[in-house]
Amino acid sequence: MEASEKGQGLITEAMVEQYFHMSKKAKEIEKELSKLKQIFHKYFDMTEGVNQKGELPLENYILLRQIRVSERFNDQDAVSMLEKMNLKECIRIEKRVDEEKVQAAATLGLIDPDMIEKWKERKYSSVIVVKER
């Protein structure tokens, strides 16, 4: 049974056409939203300061800018300083696979390529694409 026969009745031309047109509209909307966000950020940068929260009350709406901060250590600098301070217990040593060396070992015949395949994790994601003919 061909793929087109399996989908017969379940998926219609009208559904695919609707998806195609809505997808194009969504891209246009995202582009417009991005432009508006840039304008709003410029406004708050000028009135409140860069990376500062802000609020603009209007007649029917309130425009808010919230600031979220995420931080992490600059590992290279922090590790270097911790080593100089002799605080090695503050440094985590992680064992990780060196993919290049594993591939080299497989090329040299030291590791069975089938074994390597069993060690790999795969994540799959699906994407729907509709093209116009």
Stockholm file with secondary structure:
# STOCKHOLM 1.0

chainA/1-133         MEASEKGQGLITEAMVEQYFHMSKKAKEIEKELSKLKQIFHKYFDMTEGVNQKGELPLENYILLRQIRVSERFNDQDAVSMLEKMNLKECIRIEKRVDEEKVQAAATLGLIDPDMIEKWKERKYSSVIVVKER
#=GR chainA/1-133 SS CCHHHHHTTTSCHHHHHHHHHHHHHHHHHHHHHHHHHHHHHHHHHHHTCTTCCEEEECSSCEEEECCCCCCCCCHHHHHHHHHHTTCGGGCCCCCCCCHHHHHHHHHTTSSCHHHHHHHCCCCCCCCCCCCCC
#=GC SS_cons         CCHHHHHTTTSCHHHHHHHHHHHHHHHHHHHHHHHHHHHHHHHHHHHTCTTCCEEEECSSCEEEECCCCCCCCCHHHHHHHHHHTTCGGGCCCCCCCCHHHHHHHHHTTSSCHHHHHHHCCCCCCCCCCCCCC
//
